[in-house]
Amino acid sequence: MRRRSFLTTAGAGGVAALTGCLGGGSDGETRTDGAGGTTAERTDTAGATTGTAGSETPELVVATYGAFVDAPSTSPGPWLKDRFESEFDATIRYETPDSEVNYYIERASRGVDIPADVYVGLDVNMLIRIDENLDSGLFAPVDGLSRRDDVKESLEFDPRGRAVPYDTGYICLVFDETFDGGGFTAPKTFDGLLEDQFAGDLLVQNPVSSATGKAFLLHTIKAKGEDGYLDYWTDLRENDVRVVEDWSTSYAAYSNGEAPMVVSYSTDQVYANESGEDLAKHQLRFLNDQGYANPEGMAMFEGTDRPEVARQFMDFVLRPEVQAEIAVRNVQYPATTTAELPESFAKYAQAPPEAVTFTYDALQANLSEWTSAWERQFVGN
């Protein structure tokens, strides 16, 4: 039924390289499988919901991760679908393959049909993976968006203009000031984490398998340089830092009082407030007055026969009120300068004094070696 296929061949790494990608997708730590749609629809092998056959209304197939759609009352996907369909002469069908973007990389490398028009949830690590495994890109450069200039320049992560940021998280420390009888305060700097008084107090995620862990590793490289970050991690290990596999495991340990500090997101208090939790247990610290930015983007698949509908959808996502709704539901910051955030979000979410990140070019050239060197030194010893 679907319309086109990629006549690309695998790059030097080929499909075999994908088997080494941990977690299947970008991270695998907070995303769950699922699909939007009604009970009258059926699910295909990619986790998609398929609408009624024979409909003349244009159908836009939006590929994304499961958590974007699987909780209708809180996930952005169902709300976006209802709102978009109420305004435009088109329907949305979500597709949520278990392996996320790897599913499409593999299909493209084999010249198999790509049954989607837009991808939502793309990050710079995914983009690098695509470019390393495919001779031809999976996504097309996007032009003609009326709200494209509303996106914060600091969040742009694709030099070829394929990925359009739509939200971002800022990585920081979350700490519990009630720990051990009260009065606990996280250090203000990376060097402060090495002090004896914080021995065993920090939970971080494995940068090889976790997006938050990778962001924290990259922030240490920003702070200590390529020549100094491994020595810094040696010092962290000597101060009994605890490295766990993923964010959910580390945050559960933190919530259970196993340690007073965890690497997490600067929107932590938004969720804590909505859940009625004690905000004293959800204090934030931006080390060196910085937070590492992890933007998510959307992109249009090459060869889609719905390019105009795809652009309508992407422009729609960048609307101020839509940006605000996505931010609230995803508990992330909007990507644009025009979002109309509700007072509660603005009160409890915190942006860092300075956002830091690495460019696509720097990550493409160095990320694999940086993480491999960390793994050899930190895990191998």
N, C-alpha and C positions, 0 to 999 in steps of 0.2 A: 504494500500500500504506500509506503513512504517513497520519497521522490528522488533521492540522489545518493551518490556514494562518493567517497574520497578515493581517488586513484593515486594514492601516495604510497611510498614504500618506507619501511622502517629505516631509521638512521643507524649509525654504527652500533648503538646499544640494542636496537630492535625490541621486539616484544619481550625477549628474555630479560631485558633490563628491568621491566616492570615487576618481575617477581621479587625483586629486592626492595621494592617500595613498602615500607612498613605501614601497617594500618589500612592499606588499600587506597585511601584517599589522602587528603592533606594532613590528616592528623589522627582521626579515628577516636578521639577522646570524648567529645561531647555530641557527636552526630549519631543519630539513630536512624534505622531504616523506616520507611513509611511512604505513603502517597496520599495526596489529596483526592477529592472527588466524592461522588455519591455511591450508594450501595448498588445502584443500577449499572455501574460501570465495572469493567473487569480489569484485572491486573495482568500485565504481560511479563515476560521474562526479565525485563530490565527494571521492574518495579514501577512501571508506568500505569496510569489509569487511562483507559481508552474510551472515548465518548461514542455516541450513537453514530453508526455508519450512515453515510449518505447525506450528512448535514452539509448545507451550502455555506454556512458561516465559516470564515477562515479559522483554522485551528492553529494556535501557537503552542508548540511543544517546548516546555521550559524544563531543562535538566537542572537538578540541584541535589543537595544532601537531604537525608531523611528528616532531620530535625526542623528543616525549614518549612515543612508541611504537615508533620504527623501529629501535631497537637492543635486542632482547629481553634481552640479558644485563646491560645497564646502564640502559636507559630505565625510568622508573617504570610506564608504562602496562601492559605485559604482566604485571608482578608484581601490580599492583593488580587487574587482570582476574582472574587465577588465584585470588588470595586472596579477593576479594569473592565470586566464584562458588562458592568452596568453603564459604562460610558462609551465603549468602543464596540464596533460590529465585528467581534472576534471572541473566540473562546480560548481558555488556557487549559492545557493538559500537562500535569507534572510528571516527570520521569525521575526516579530516584534509585539508580543502580547502586548495589552494595559497595562497589569499588570506586564510586564517584567518578572523577575525571579519568581515572585509569581505564574505565570501561570504554570511553570514547577514543582514547589514545590507541588502545589495542585494536578497535574496529577500524580506525583510520589507517593504521599500519598494515592491515590486511586487505585494504581496499573494500571493506564491507560498508553497507549503508549506515549512515548516521541519522538516527530517527529523532533528531531534536533541532530546534532553531536557536535557542538561547541557553547559555549556561549561567547560573547564578550561584556564587559561592567560590569563585576563583581567587586564589592567592598567588603571590609571587613564586612560591615553591612549586605550585602546580604548573605555572607558566614555564618555568625553567625546565621542568620534567617534560612538558610537551615539546619544547624546542630541542631538547637533547635526544628525543626518541623519534621525531618525525622530520623528514626532509622538508615537508611542506607544513605550514602551520595549521592548527586545528580551527582557529578562529580568524575572522576577517577584521581588518581595521574598521572602526565605526566612525562615520561622519554624519552630519546632518542632524545632530541632536541639539535642540534649542537650549537645553539647560546644561550642556556640557561644561561651560565655563563656571558653573556654580560649584563644581567639585574642587575641594581644597587641593592646591597644587602640591602640598607636602605629602599627600596620600597617593599620588600617581606612581604606579609601579611597572607600567608597560611602555617602554620607549617606542614600540610600534603601534600604539594606539588601539590595541584590540580590547584590552580590559578597561572597563569604566568603574571606578570605585563607587560603592554604594553605602558602605559602613566601615567602621574600624573599631578595633579594640586597642587599648593601651595597657601594656604589661607593667605591673608594679608589684610591690609587696602588699599583702593583706596581713594585718597582725591583730592579735587579741590582747588588749590592754588589761583584761581581767586575769590573765594567765598567772598562775602561781601566787594567788592571793591579791592580785591587782598591782597596778603601777608599771606594767611592762610597756616599754616604748621601743620601737624598732630603730635601728641606726639610720642615719641620714645619708650615708655614703656606702659605696662598695667596700671601701677599706674598713668601715665600721663593722661590717659583717664578720671580719676576721678577729675581732676582739674576743678575749676569753669569756666575757660575760654572755656571749651569744653562742657558745659552743653547743652544738646539737639542736639549735633552735630553728633552723631553716629547712623547709621542705621545698625541693625543686623537682621539676620533671625532666625525664631523659630527653635531651635535645635531638636524639636520633629518631625518636618515635612520637614526640609530642610537639605541637605547634607552640604552646606556651614555653616549654622547655627550650625549644630552638630560639625563640625570641629572647629569652633570658641569656642564653649563651651568646647570641649576637650582641646583646647590650653589654656584656662583659668585654667583648672584643672592641666595641666602641670605646669603652671606658679605659681598657688596659692596652689596646693595640694588638696587632697580630703577633708581635714578639713577646707580649706580656700576659696574654689571657690564660695560657696553659699554666704558667707559674701561679696565677691568681687562683685557678681551680685547684691546684695542688694545695694551696693555703686553705681554701674552703674545705677540702677533704680533711685536712689536719684539724680543722675546727668542727669536724663531725657533721658537715652538711649531709642531709639525707636525700638521695636521688631515687625517685620512684618512676614507674613506667609512664604514667599519664596524669592528666589534670584531675580527673575524677577520683583516682585513688589518692592522690596527694591531698585534695580538698576534703575528702572523707576523713583522712587521718588528722588533718587540721581541725575539722569540726568536732572530732572526738577528743580533742585536747592533747594529741600526741606531740605537738610542737606549737609554739606561739606565732610562727611566721610561715607563709606559703606564697609562692609565686602565683599570681592570679591577675585579675582584670580590675581596672580602675572604676568600673561600673558596679563593683561588688555590693556597695551599699544600696543601690537601686533594688536589686533582688532581695537583699536582706530586709529592707524596709517593707517591701510588698509582702514578705513572708512573716512579718511581725517579729523578727529576730532582734536581739540586743545589738545595737550598732557599736557598742564598745568592743564587741568581738569581731568587728569588721572595719577596723581602721586601716587607712591607706598610707603607704610611704613610697614616694618617688625617689629612688636612690639617685644621688647627684642631681636632684631636681629634674630628672628626666623620666620619660616613659617610652618604651619601645612600641612603635606603631605597627599593628598587624591589619592592614586594610583588606577587605573582601571586595571583589569586583564581579561584574557581569560582562559577558561577551557574546557575540553573534557567531554561530557556526558558519564556516565557509560553505557555500553552496546551498544555503537555505533558499527555498522558493517563497519565503514569507519575509523578505527583508524589510518591507515597509511596516508590517505589523510588529516585527522585532524592534525596529527603531521606536515605534509608538510606545511599546512596552518599556523600553529602556528610558525613554524620556519621561514616561509616567513615573517610574521608580525614583527619578530625581526631583519630582515635585516636592515643595517644602512640606506639605502635610503628609505625603507618603513617606518621605525621609524620616519624619518624626515618628510615624507609626511603626516603621521597621525598626528604628532605634529602640523604641519602648518594648516591642515584642522580642527582639533579639538581644536586648539589654546590651547594646553596643552604641557607639557614637555615630551620628550621621556623617556622611562623607561630604556634604555640601555646606556652604556658608549660609544658606537660606532656610534651613530646617526650622520649623516652628515647634520647639520642644515644650512639652507640658511642664508646669512649675515643679512637680514632684521629681521628674527626671533631672531637671536642671539643678535641683537642690541637692540631690544625693550622688549624682555622677560627678566625677572629677577628671578634668583633663590635666595632663602634666604641664608644668611651667615650660618645658621644652620637649617636643616630640622628636625622637631620633629613629632612624632606620637606615638600612643599606640600599643602594640602588640595585636595580635588576642586573646591571653589568657587573657590579662588584660581587653579587651573590652567585651569578652564573660562573664567574671565574674562580671563586674561592670557597663557596659554601661546602661543597663535598669534601675538600681537603680540611677545612676547619672542623667539621663534625667528625671526620675520620680521625684526625689528630686527637681530638678530645676523647673519642672512644678508645683509641689505643692507649692513651695515658691514664684516663680515669677508670676505665673498665678493665683494661689489660693488666693493671698493676694491683 
